[in-house]
Amino acid sequence: MEQLVFELAAPEPPRLANFLPGRNAELLAVLPAFVAGQHNATGLLLWGAPASGKSHLLVAAVAMA
């Protein structure tokens, strides 16, 4: 017999605080300022491998805006 574990709690929503940056510390420093309109740039390009957190950062940035 095998015991199953069910996750009953809702997953935590994507935020910058719960993103594991790895080598992306510079991005986490720039992203909040960009969302707040403190940069003259009109766009920000993020790229990376699948499952590297791009969608997490997008959802977090939209929530901040």
CHARMM internal coordinates of N, CA and C (Angstrom, degrees):
IC EDIT
DIST 1 N 1 CA 1.4361
DIST 1 CA 1 C 1.5274
ANGL 1 N 1 CA 1 C 107.90
DIST 1 C 2 N 1.3253
ANGL 1 CA 1 C 2 N 115.76
DIHE 1 N 1 CA 1 C 2 N 139.16
DIST 2 N 2 CA 1.4586
ANGL 1 C 2 N 2 CA 121.29
DIHE 1 CA 1 C 2 N 2 CA -179.36
DIST 2 CA 2 C 1.5244
ANGL 2 N 2 CA 2 C 109.32
DIHE 1 C 2 N 2 CA 2 C -117.27
DIST 2 C 3 N 1.3134
ANGL 2 CA 2 C 3 N 116.09
DIHE 2 N 2 CA 2 C 3 N 134.85
DIST 3 N 3 CA 1.4628
ANGL 2 C 3 N 3 CA 121.06
DIHE 2 CA 2 C 3 N 3 CA 178.66
DIST 3 CA 3 C 1.5173
ANGL 3 N 3 CA 3 C 108.93
DIHE 2 C 3 N 3 CA 3 C -89.85
DIST 3 C 4 N 1.3219
ANGL 3 CA 3 C 4 N 116.37
DIHE 3 N 3 CA 3 C 4 N 132.27
DIST 4 N 4 CA 1.4566
ANGL 3 C 4 N 4 CA 121.76
DIHE 3 CA 3 C 4 N 4 CA 179.18
DIST 4 CA 4 C 1.5202
ANGL 4 N 4 CA 4 C 109.69
DIHE 3 C 4 N 4 CA 4 C -101.25
DIST 4 C 5 N 1.3218
ANGL 4 CA 4 C 5 N 115.78
DIHE 4 N 4 CA 4 C 5 N 144.95
DIST 5 N 5 CA 1.4665
ANGL 4 C 5 N 5 CA 121.65
DIHE 4 CA 4 C 5 N 5 CA 177.70
DIST 5 CA 5 C 1.5257
ANGL 5 N 5 CA 5 C 107.63
DIHE 4 C 5 N 5 CA 5 C -109.65
DIST 5 C 6 N 1.3145
ANGL 5 CA 5 C 6 N 116.01
DIHE 5 N 5 CA 5 C 6 N 127.08
DIST 6 N 6 CA 1.4588
ANGL 5 C 6 N 6 CA 120.99
DIHE 5 CA 5 C 6 N 6 CA 178.89
DIST 6 CA 6 C 1.5215
ANGL 6 N 6 CA 6 C 109.51
DIHE 5 C 6 N 6 CA 6 C -109.18
DIST 6 C 7 N 1.3062
ANGL 6 CA 6 C 7 N 116.49
DIHE 6 N 6 CA 6 C 7 N 129.94
DIST 7 N 7 CA 1.4673
ANGL 6 C 7 N 7 CA 121.60
DIHE 6 CA 6 C 7 N 7 CA 174.79
DIST 7 CA 7 C 1.5253
ANGL 7 N 7 CA 7 C 107.14
DIHE 6 C 7 N 7 CA 7 C -83.97
DIST 7 C 8 N 1.3111
ANGL 7 CA 7 C 8 N 116.75
DIHE 7 N 7 CA 7 C 8 N 106.18
DIST 8 N 8 CA 1.4526
ANGL 7 C 8 N 8 CA 120.90
DIHE 7 CA 7 C 8 N 8 CA -178.09
DIST 8 CA 8 C 1.5152
ANGL 8 N 8 CA 8 C 112.31
DIHE 7 C 8 N 8 CA 8 C -94.03
DIST 8 C 9 N 1.3056
ANGL 8 CA 8 C 9 N 117.97
DIHE 8 N 8 CA 8 C 9 N -20.48
DIST 9 N 9 CA 1.4600
ANGL 8 C 9 N 9 CA 121.19
DIHE 8 CA 8 C 9 N 9 CA 179.19
DIST 9 CA 9 C 1.5322
ANGL 9 N 9 CA 9 C 109.21
DIHE 8 C 9 N 9 CA 9 C -79.63
DIST 9 C 10 N 1.3115
ANGL 9 CA 9 C 10 N 115.06
DIHE 9 N 9 CA 9 C 10 N 144.36
DIST 10 N 10 CA 1.4671
ANGL 9 C 10 N 10 CA 119.59
DIHE 9 CA 9 C 10 N 10 CA 176.87
DIST 10 CA 10 C 1.5247
ANGL 10 N 10 CA 10 C 109.06
DIHE 9 C 10 N 10 CA 10 C -68.24
DIST 10 C 11 N 1.3225
ANGL 10 CA 10 C 11 N 117.53
DIHE 10 N 10 CA 10 C 11 N 144.00
DIST 11 N 11 CA 1.4676
ANGL 10 C 11 N 11 CA 119.08
DIHE 10 CA 10 C 11 N 11 CA 179.07
DIST 11 CA 11 C 1.5271
ANGL 11 N 11 CA 11 C 110.28
DIHE 10 C 11 N 11 CA 11 C -65.58
DIST 11 C 12 N 1.3212
ANGL 11 CA 11 C 12 N 115.53
DIHE 11 N 11 CA 11 C 12 N 148.35
DIST 12 N 12 CA 1.4611
ANGL 11 C 12 N 12 CA 120.84
DIHE 11 CA 11 C 12 N 12 CA 178.93
DIST 12 CA 12 C 1.5284
ANGL 12 N 12 CA 12 C 108.82
DIHE 11 C 12 N 12 CA 12 C -68.04
DIST 12 C 13 N 1.3352
ANGL 12 CA 12 C 13 N 118.41
DIHE 12 N 12 CA 12 C 13 N 135.45
DIST 13 N 13 CA 1.4669
ANGL 12 C 13 N 13 CA 119.59
DIHE 12 CA 12 C 13 N 13 CA -178.92
DIST 13 CA 13 C 1.5307
ANGL 13 N 13 CA 13 C 110.98
DIHE 12 C 13 N 13 CA 13 C -67.43
DIST 13 C 14 N 1.3235
ANGL 13 CA 13 C 14 N 117.32
DIHE 13 N 13 CA 13 C 14 N 149.40
DIST 14 N 14 CA 1.4684
ANGL 13 C 14 N 14 CA 120.13
DIHE 13 CA 13 C 14 N 14 CA 179.60
DIST 14 CA 14 C 1.5251
ANGL 14 N 14 CA 14 C 111.22
DIHE 13 C 14 N 14 CA 14 C -63.23
DIST 14 C 15 N 1.3227
ANGL 14 CA 14 C 15 N 115.53
DIHE 14 N 14 CA 14 C 15 N 128.17
DIST 15 N 15 CA 1.4628
ANGL 14 C 15 N 15 CA 123.11
DIHE 14 CA 14 C 15 N 15 CA 175.37
DIST 15 CA 15 C 1.5215
ANGL 15 N 15 CA 15 C 107.28
DIHE 14 C 15 N 15 CA 15 C -141.10
DIST 15 C 16 N 1.3193
ANGL 15 CA 15 C 16 N 115.82
DIHE 15 N 15 CA 15 C 16 N 163.66
DIST 16 N 16 CA 1.4605
ANGL 15 C 16 N 16 CA 118.39
DIHE 15 CA 15 C 16 N 16 CA 176.14
DIST 16 CA 16 C 1.5223
ANGL 16 N 16 CA 16 C 110.69
DIHE 15 C 16 N 16 CA 16 C -65.79
DIST 16 C 17 N 1.3230
ANGL 16 CA 16 C 17 N 117.25
DIHE 16 N 16 CA 16 C 17 N -30.81
DIST 17 N 17 CA 1.4601
ANGL 16 C 17 N 17 CA 121.11
DIHE 16 CA 16 C 17 N 17 CA -178.46
DIST 17 CA 17 C 1.5270
ANGL 17 N 17 CA 17 C 112.52
DIHE 16 C 17 N 17 CA 17 C -67.15
DIST 17 C 18 N 1.3331
ANGL 17 CA 17 C 18 N 117.98
DIHE 17 N 17 CA 17 C 18 N -27.17
DIST 18 N 18 CA 1.4637
ANGL 17 C 18 N 18 CA 118.88
DIHE 17 CA 17 C 18 N 18 CA -179.24
DIST 18 CA 18 C 1.5374
ANGL 18 N 18 CA 18 C 112.32
DIHE 17 C 18 N 18 CA 18 C -108.04
DIST 18 C 19 N 1.3264
ANGL 18 CA 18 C 19 N 116.32
DIHE 18 N 18 CA 18 C 19 N 19.00
DIST 19 N 19 CA 1.4632
ANGL 18 C 19 N 19 CA 121.61
DIHE 18 CA 18 C 19 N 19 CA 174.50
DIST 19 CA 19 C 1.5197
ANGL 19 N 19 CA 19 C 108.10
DIHE 18 C 19 N 19 CA 19 C -92.70
DIST 19 C 20 N 1.3103
ANGL 19 CA 19 C 20 N 117.43
DIHE 19 N 19 CA 19 C 20 N 131.00
DIST 20 N 20 CA 1.4647
ANGL 19 C 20 N 20 CA 121.63
DIHE 19 CA 19 C 20 N 20 CA 177.20
DIST 20 CA 20 C 1.5225
ANGL 20 N 20 CA 20 C 108.28
DIHE 19 C 20 N 20 CA 20 C -89.52
DIST 20 C 21 N 1.3209
ANGL 20 CA 20 C 21 N 118.22
DIHE 20 N 20 CA 20 C 21 N 104.98
DIST 21 N 21 CA 1.4572
ANGL 20 C 21 N 21 CA 120.89
DIHE 20 CA 20 C 21 N 21 CA -168.24
DIST 21 CA 21 C 1.5159
ANGL 21 N 21 CA 21 C 115.99
DIHE 20 C 21 N 21 CA 21 C -71.54
DIST 21 C 22 N 1.3033
ANGL 21 CA 21 C 22 N 118.97
DIHE 21 N 21 CA 21 C 22 N -32.13
DIST 22 N 22 CA 1.4635
ANGL 21 C 22 N 22 CA 118.28
DIHE 21 CA 21 C 22 N 22 CA -175.36
DIST 22 CA 22 C 1.5160
ANGL 22 N 22 CA 22 C 109.78
DIHE 21 C 22 N 22 CA 22 C 60.25
DIST 22 C 23 N 1.3215
ANGL 22 CA 22 C 23 N 117.12
DIHE 22 N 22 CA 22 C 23 N -120.30
DIST 23 N 23 CA 1.4749
ANGL 22 C 23 N 23 CA 120.98
DIHE 22 CA 22 C 23 N 23 CA 179.83
DIST 23 CA 23 C 1.5207
ANGL 23 N 23 CA 23 C 111.99
DIHE 22 C 23 N 23 CA 23 C -90.39
DIST 23 C 24 N 1.3266
ANGL 23 CA 23 C 24 N 118.76
DIHE 23 N 23 CA 23 C 24 N 13.45
DIST 24 N 24 CA 1.4562
ANGL 23 C 24 N 24 CA 122.28
DIHE 23 CA 23 C 24 N 24 CA -175.78
DIST 24 CA 24 C 1.5289
ANGL 24 N 24 CA 24 C 113.31
DIHE 23 C 24 N 24 CA 24 C -103.11
DIST 24 C 25 N 1.3179
ANGL 24 CA 24 C 25 N 118.04
DIHE 24 N 24 CA 24 C 25 N 30.84
DIST 25 N 25 CA 1.4635
ANGL 24 C 25 N 25 CA 121.13
DIHE 24 CA 24 C 25 N 25 CA -178.32
DIST 25 CA 25 C 1.5281
ANGL 25 N 25 CA 25 C 110.86
DIHE 24 C 25 N 25 CA 25 C -61.64
DIST 25 C 26 N 1.3282
ANGL 25 CA 25 C 26 N 117.89
DIHE 25 N 25 CA 25 C 26 N -37.56
DIST 26 N 26 CA 1.4642
ANGL 25 C 26 N 26 CA 121.10
DIHE 25 CA 25 C 26 N 26 CA 179.55
DIST 26 CA 26 C 1.5262
ANGL 26 N 26 CA 26 C 110.85
DIHE 25 C 26 N 26 CA 26 C -63.70
DIST 26 C 27 N 1.3165
ANGL 26 CA 26 C 27 N 116.90
DIHE 26 N 26 CA 26 C 27 N -40.41
DIST 27 N 27 CA 1.4616
ANGL 26 C 27 N 27 CA 120.89
DIHE 26 CA 26 C 27 N 27 CA 178.09
DIST 27 CA 27 C 1.5226
ANGL 27 N 27 CA 27 C 110.76
DIHE 26 C 27 N 27 CA 27 C -61.83
DIST 27 C 28 N 1.3070
ANGL 27 CA 27 C 28 N 117.90
DIHE 27 N 27 CA 27 C 28 N -42.74
DIST 28 N 28 CA 1.4613
ANGL 27 C 28 N 28 CA 120.63
DIHE 27 CA 27 C 28 N 28 CA 179.93
DIST 28 CA 28 C 1.5197
ANGL 28 N 28 CA 28 C 111.74
DIHE 27 C 28 N 28 CA 28 C -67.36
DIST 28 C 29 N 1.3164
ANGL 28 CA 28 C 29 N 118.21
DIHE 28 N 28 CA 28 C 29 N -22.24
DIST 29 N 29 CA 1.4585
ANGL 28 C 29 N 29 CA 121.21
DIHE 28 CA 28 C 29 N 29 CA 175.51
DIST 29 CA 29 C 1.5261
ANGL 29 N 29 CA 29 C 111.05
DIHE 28 C 29 N 29 CA 29 C -79.85
DIST 29 C 30 N 1.3221
ANGL 29 CA 29 C 30 N 117.83
DIHE 29 N 29 CA 29 C 30 N -34.12
DIST 30 N 30 CA 1.4623
ANGL 29 C 30 N 30 CA 122.43
DIHE 29 CA 29 C 30 N 30 CA -176.20
DIST 30 CA 30 C 1.5298
ANGL 30 N 30 CA 30 C 112.58
DIHE 29 C 30 N 30 CA 30 C -85.18
DIST 30 C 31 N 1.3004
ANGL 30 CA 30 C 31 N 117.92
DIHE 30 N 30 CA 30 C 31 N -36.41
DIST 31 N 31 CA 1.4627
ANGL 30 C 31 N 31 CA 121.62
DIHE 30 CA 30 C 31 N 31 CA -172.74
DIST 31 CA 31 C 1.5355
ANGL 31 N 31 CA 31 C 113.99
DIHE 30 C 31 N 31 CA 31 C -58.37
DIST 31 C 32 N 1.3227
ANGL 31 CA 31 C 32 N 120.62
DIHE 31 N 31 CA 31 C 32 N -47.55
DIST 32 N 32 CA 1.4733
ANGL 31 C 32 N 32 CA 118.80
DIHE 31 CA 31 C 32 N 32 CA 178.93
DIST 32 CA 32 C 1.5331
ANGL 32 N 32 CA 32 C 113.04
DIHE 31 C 32 N 32 CA 32 C -61.67
DIST 32 C 33 N 1.3325
ANGL 32 CA 32 C 33 N 116.78
DIHE 32 N 32 CA 32 C 33 N -38.88
DIST 33 N 33 CA 1.4689
ANGL 32 C 33 N 33 CA 120.07
DIHE 32 CA 32 C 33 N 33 CA 178.45
DIST 33 CA 33 C 1.5237
ANGL 33 N 33 CA 33 C 110.53
DIHE 32 C 33 N 33 CA 33 C -67.36
DIST 33 C 34 N 1.3177
ANGL 33 CA 33 C 34 N 117.72
DIHE 33 N 33 CA 33 C 34 N -37.32
DIST 34 N 34 CA 1.4660
ANGL 33 C 34 N 34 CA 121.25
DIHE 33 CA 33 C 34 N 34 CA 178.18
DIST 34 CA 34 C 1.5259
ANGL 34 N 34 CA 34 C 110.54
DIHE 33 C 34 N 34 CA 34 C -64.56
DIST 34 C 35 N 1.3119
ANGL 34 CA 34 C 35 N 116.80
DIHE 34 N 34 CA 34 C 35 N -45.46
DIST 35 N 35 CA 1.4668
ANGL 34 C 35 N 35 CA 121.23
DIHE 34 CA 34 C 35 N 35 CA -179.57
DIST 35 CA 35 C 1.5295
ANGL 35 N 35 CA 35 C 110.40
DIHE 34 C 35 N 35 CA 35 C -64.04
DIST 35 C 36 N 1.3315
ANGL 35 CA 35 C 36 N 116.61
DIHE 35 N 35 CA 35 C 36 N -34.83
DIST 36 N 36 CA 1.4688
ANGL 35 C 36 N 36 CA 120.88
DIHE 35 CA 35 C 36 N 36 CA -179.59
DIST 36 CA 36 C 1.5269
ANGL 36 N 36 CA 36 C 112.28
DIHE 35 C 36 N 36 CA 36 C -77.70
DIST 36 C 37 N 1.3297
ANGL 36 CA 36 C 37 N 117.96
DIHE 36 N 36 CA 36 C 37 N -4.04
DIST 37 N 37 CA 1.4584
ANGL 36 C 37 N 37 CA 121.31
DIHE 36 CA 36 C 37 N 37 CA 178.17
DIST 37 CA 37 C 1.5157
ANGL 37 N 37 CA 37 C 113.37
DIHE 36 C 37 N 37 CA 37 C 80.85
DIST 37 C 38 N 1.3126
ANGL 37 CA 37 C 38 N 118.02
DIHE 37 N 37 CA 37 C 38 N 22.40
DIST 38 N 38 CA 1.4524
ANGL 37 C 38 N 38 CA 121.93
DIHE 37 CA 37 C 38 N 38 CA -178.08
DIST 38 CA 38 C 1.5239
ANGL 38 N 38 CA 38 C 113.01
DIHE 37 C 38 N 38 CA 38 C -88.99
DIST 38 C 39 N 1.3167
ANGL 38 CA 38 C 39 N 117.79
DIHE 38 N 38 CA 38 C 39 N 3.99
DIST 39 N 39 CA 1.4619
ANGL 38 C 39 N 39 CA 122.86
DIHE 38 CA 38 C 39 N 39 CA 177.24
DIST 39 CA 39 C 1.5210
ANGL 39 N 39 CA 39 C 108.33
DIHE 38 C 39 N 39 CA 39 C -117.10
DIST 39 C 40 N 1.3238
ANGL 39 CA 39 C 40 N 116.66
DIHE 39 N 39 CA 39 C 40 N 151.10
DIST 40 N 40 CA 1.4620
ANGL 39 C 40 N 40 CA 121.12
DIHE 39 CA 39 C 40 N 40 CA 177.92
DIST 40 CA 40 C 1.5182
ANGL 40 N 40 CA 40 C 112.43
DIHE 39 C 40 N 40 CA 40 C -80.06
DIST 40 C 41 N 1.3057
ANGL 40 CA 40 C 41 N 117.78
DIHE 40 N 40 CA 40 C 41 N -8.36
DIST 41 N 41 CA 1.4612
ANGL 40 C 41 N 41 CA 121.83
DIHE 40 CA 40 C 41 N 41 CA -177.52
DIST 41 CA 41 C 1.5238
ANGL 41 N 41 CA 41 C 110.61
DIHE 40 C 41 N 41 CA 41 C -69.14
DIST 41 C 42 N 1.3130
ANGL 41 CA 41 C 42 N 116.15
DIHE 41 N 41 CA 41 C 42 N 148.57
DIST 42 N 42 CA 1.4590
ANGL 41 C 42 N 42 CA 121.39
DIHE 41 CA 41 C 42 N 42 CA 178.85
DIST 42 CA 42 C 1.5185
ANGL 42 N 42 CA 42 C 112.18
DIHE 41 C 42 N 42 CA 42 C -101.33
DIST 42 C 43 N 1.3160
ANGL 42 CA 42 C 43 N 117.24
DIHE 42 N 42 CA 42 C 43 N -3.33
DIST 43 N 43 CA 1.4551
ANGL 42 C 43 N 43 CA 120.33
DIHE 42 CA 42 C 43 N 43 CA 179.62
DIST 43 CA 43 C 1.5078
ANGL 43 N 43 CA 43 C 110.55
DIHE 42 C 43 N 43 CA 43 C -157.85
DIST 43 C 44 N 1.3090
ANGL 43 CA 43 C 44 N 114.91
DIHE 43 N 43 CA 43 C 44 N 163.27
DIST 44 N 44 CA 1.4580
ANGL 43 C 44 N 44 CA 121.90
DIHE 43 CA 43 C 44 N 44 CA 179.11
DIST 44 CA 44 C 1.5150
ANGL 44 N 44 CA 44 C 106.99
DIHE 43 C 44 N 44 CA 44 C -140.55
DIST 44 C 45 N 1.3083
ANGL 44 CA 44 C 45 N 117.22
DIHE 44 N 44 CA 44 C 45 N 124.71
DIST 45 N 45 CA 1.4588
ANGL 44 C 45 N 45 CA 122.07
DIHE 44 CA 44 C 45 N 45 CA -177.31
DIST 45 CA 45 C 1.5218
ANGL 45 N 45 CA 45 C 109.59
DIHE 44 C 45 N 45 CA 45 C -101.87
DIST 45 C 46 N 1.3216
ANGL 45 CA 45 C 46 N 115.47
DIHE 45 N 45 CA 45 C 46 N 123.63
DIST 46 N 46 CA 1.4623
ANGL 45 C 46 N 46 CA 121.71
DIHE 45 CA 45 C 46 N 46 CA 175.04
DIST 46 CA 46 C 1.5181
ANGL 46 N 46 CA 46 C 107.73
DIHE 45 C 46 N 46 CA 46 C -115.48
DIST 46 C 47 N 1.3160
ANGL 46 CA 46 C 47 N 116.45
DIHE 46 N 46 CA 46 C 47 N 135.65
DIST 47 N 47 CA 1.4558
ANGL 46 C 47 N 47 CA 119.56
DIHE 46 CA 46 C 47 N 47 CA 175.60
DIST 47 CA 47 C 1.5139
ANGL 47 N 47 CA 47 C 108.18
DIHE 46 C 47 N 47 CA 47 C -142.22
DIST 47 C 48 N 1.2858
ANGL 47 CA 47 C 48 N 114.41
DIHE 47 N 47 CA 47 C 48 N 158.89
DIST 48 N 48 CA 1.4561
ANGL 47 C 48 N 48 CA 119.72
DIHE 47 CA 47 C 48 N 48 CA 179.38
DIST 48 CA 48 C 1.5153
ANGL 48 N 48 CA 48 C 110.13
DIHE 47 C 48 N 48 CA 48 C 173.13
DIST 48 C 49 N 1.2893
ANGL 48 CA 48 C 49 N 114.24
DIHE 48 N 48 CA 48 C 49 N 175.63
DIST 49 N 49 CA 1.4622
ANGL 48 C 49 N 49 CA 121.61
DIHE 48 CA 48 C 49 N 49 CA -179.54
DIST 49 CA 49 C 1.5341
ANGL 49 N 49 CA 49 C 109.63
DIHE 48 C 49 N 49 CA 49 C -68.43
DIST 49 C 50 N 1.3201
ANGL 49 CA 49 C 50 N 117.18
DIHE 49 N 49 CA 49 C 50 N 160.12
DIST 50 N 50 CA 1.4621
ANGL 49 C 50 N 50 CA 119.81
DIHE 49 CA 49 C 50 N 50 CA 174.00
DIST 50 CA 50 C 1.5274
ANGL 50 N 50 CA 50 C 110.61
DIHE 49 C 50 N 50 CA 50 C -55.40
DIST 50 C 51 N 1.3015
ANGL 50 CA 50 C 51 N 115.72
DIHE 50 N 50 CA 50 C 51 N 141.55
DIST 51 N 51 CA 1.4713
ANGL 50 C 51 N 51 CA 123.44
DIHE 50 CA 50 C 51 N 51 CA 178.58
DIST 51 CA 51 C 1.5235
ANGL 51 N 51 CA 51 C 112.89
DIHE 50 C 51 N 51 CA 51 C 66.03
DIST 51 C 52 N 1.3523
ANGL 51 CA 51 C 52 N 116.99
DIHE 51 N 51 CA 51 C 52 N 28.48
DIST 52 N 52 CA 1.4664
ANGL 51 C 52 N 52 CA 119.78
DIHE 51 CA 51 C 52 N 52 CA 179.36
DIST 52 CA 52 C 1.5201
ANGL 52 N 52 CA 52 C 112.30
DIHE 51 C 52 N 52 CA 52 C -95.41
DIST 52 C 53 N 1.3433
ANGL 52 CA 52 C 53 N 117.93
DIHE 52 N 52 CA 52 C 53 N -3.30
DIST 53 N 53 CA 1.4553
ANGL 52 C 53 N 53 CA 120.70
DIHE 52 CA 52 C 53 N 53 CA 175.44
DIST 53 CA 53 C 1.5122
ANGL 53 N 53 CA 53 C 115.49
DIHE 52 C 53 N 53 CA 53 C 107.47
DIST 53 C 54 N 1.3169
ANGL 53 CA 53 C 54 N 117.94
DIHE 53 N 53 CA 53 C 54 N 11.20
DIST 54 N 54 CA 1.4707
ANGL 53 C 54 N 54 CA 120.43
DIHE 53 CA 53 C 54 N 54 CA -178.90
DIST 54 CA 54 C 1.5229
ANGL 54 N 54 CA 54 C 111.41
DIHE 53 C 54 N 54 CA 54 C -62.04
DIST 54 C 55 N 1.3069
ANGL 54 CA 54 C 55 N 117.98
DIHE 54 N 54 CA 54 C 55 N -46.15
DIST 55 N 55 CA 1.4718
ANGL 54 C 55 N 55 CA 121.35
DIHE 54 CA 54 C 55 N 55 CA 179.63
DIST 55 CA 55 C 1.5235
ANGL 55 N 55 CA 55 C 110.78
DIHE 54 C 55 N 55 CA 55 C -66.39
DIST 55 C 56 N 1.3091
ANGL 55 CA 55 C 56 N 117.53
DIHE 55 N 55 CA 55 C 56 N -37.21
DIST 56 N 56 CA 1.4634
ANGL 55 C 56 N 56 CA 121.85
DIHE 55 CA 55 C 56 N 56 CA 176.81
DIST 56 CA 56 C 1.5276
ANGL 56 N 56 CA 56 C 109.33
DIHE 55 C 56 N 56 CA 56 C -58.47
DIST 56 C 57 N 1.3327
ANGL 56 CA 56 C 57 N 117.51
DIHE 56 N 56 CA 56 C 57 N -47.10
DIST 57 N 57 CA 1.4485
ANGL 56 C 57 N 57 CA 121.54
DIHE 56 CA 56 C 57 N 57 CA -179.92
DIST 57 CA 57 C 1.5247
ANGL 57 N 57 CA 57 C 111.98
DIHE 56 C 57 N 57 CA 57 C -66.89
DIST 57 C 58 N 1.3215
ANGL 57 CA 57 C 58 N 117.60
DIHE 57 N 57 CA 57 C 58 N -36.75
DIST 58 N 58 CA 1.4573
ANGL 57 C 58 N 58 CA 121.02
DIHE 57 CA 57 C 58 N 58 CA 177.61
DIST 58 CA 58 C 1.5293
ANGL 58 N 58 CA 58 C 110.71
DIHE 57 C 58 N 58 CA 58 C -62.85
DIST 58 C 59 N 1.3043
ANGL 58 CA 58 C 59 N 117.34
DIHE 58 N 58 CA 58 C 59 N -48.00
DIST 59 N 59 CA 1.4704
ANGL 58 C 59 N 59 CA 121.62
DIHE 58 CA 58 C 59 N 59 CA -179.90
DIST 59 CA 59 C 1.5218
ANGL 59 N 59 CA 59 C 109.69
DIHE 58 C 59 N 59 CA 59 C -63.87
DIST 59 C 60 N 1.3195
ANGL 59 CA 59 C 60 N 117.57
DIHE 59 N 59 CA 59 C 60 N -40.76
DIST 60 N 60 CA 1.4697
ANGL 59 C 60 N 60 CA 121.28
DIHE 59 CA 59 C 60 N 60 CA 178.64
DIST 60 CA 60 C 1.5263
ANGL 60 N 60 CA 60 C 111.10
DIHE 59 C 60 N 60 CA 60 C -64.16
DIST 60 C 61 N 1.3208
ANGL 60 CA 60 C 61 N 117.51
DIHE 60 N 60 CA 60 C 61 N -40.87
DIST 61 N 61 CA 1.4674
ANGL 60 C 61 N 61 CA 121.39
DIHE 60 CA 60 C 61 N 61 CA -179.98
DIST 61 CA 61 C 1.5287
ANGL 61 N 61 CA 61 C 110.43
DIHE 60 C 61 N 61 CA 61 C -67.07
DIST 61 C 62 N 1.3175
ANGL 61 CA 61 C 62 N 117.92
DIHE 61 N 61 CA 61 C 62 N -41.15
DIST 62 N 62 CA 1.4596
ANGL 61 C 62 N 62 CA 121.21
DIHE 61 CA 61 C 62 N 62 CA 178.55
DIST 62 CA 62 C 1.5272
ANGL 62 N 62 CA 62 C 109.88
DIHE 61 C 62 N 62 CA 62 C -63.91
DIST 62 C 63 N 1.3264
ANGL 62 CA 62 C 63 N 117.37
DIHE 62 N 62 CA 62 C 63 N -40.07
DIST 63 N 63 CA 1.4624
ANGL 62 C 63 N 63 CA 120.71
DIHE 62 CA 62 C 63 N 63 CA 178.33
DIST 63 CA 63 C 1.5346
ANGL 63 N 63 CA 63 C 110.49
DIHE 62 C 63 N 63 CA 63 C -64.40
DIST 63 C 64 N 1.3233
ANGL 63 CA 63 C 64 N 117.61
DIHE 63 N 63 CA 63 C 64 N -35.98
DIST 64 N 64 CA 1.4600
ANGL 63 C 64 N 64 CA 121.23
DIHE 63 CA 63 C 64 N 64 CA 178.39
DIST 64 CA 64 C 1.5252
ANGL 64 N 64 CA 64 C 111.46
DIHE 63 C 64 N 64 CA 64 C -69.03
DIST 64 C 65 N 1.3264
ANGL 64 CA 64 C 65 N 116.12
DIHE 64 N 64 CA 64 C 65 N -35.13
DIST 65 N 65 CA 1.4728
ANGL 64 C 65 N 65 CA 120.42
DIHE 64 CA 64 C 65 N 65 CA -177.65
DIST 65 CA 65 C 1.5046
ANGL 65 N 65 CA 65 C 109.06
DIHE 64 C 65 N 65 CA 65 C -71.81
END
COOR INIT
IC SEED 1 N 1 CA 1 C
IC BUILD
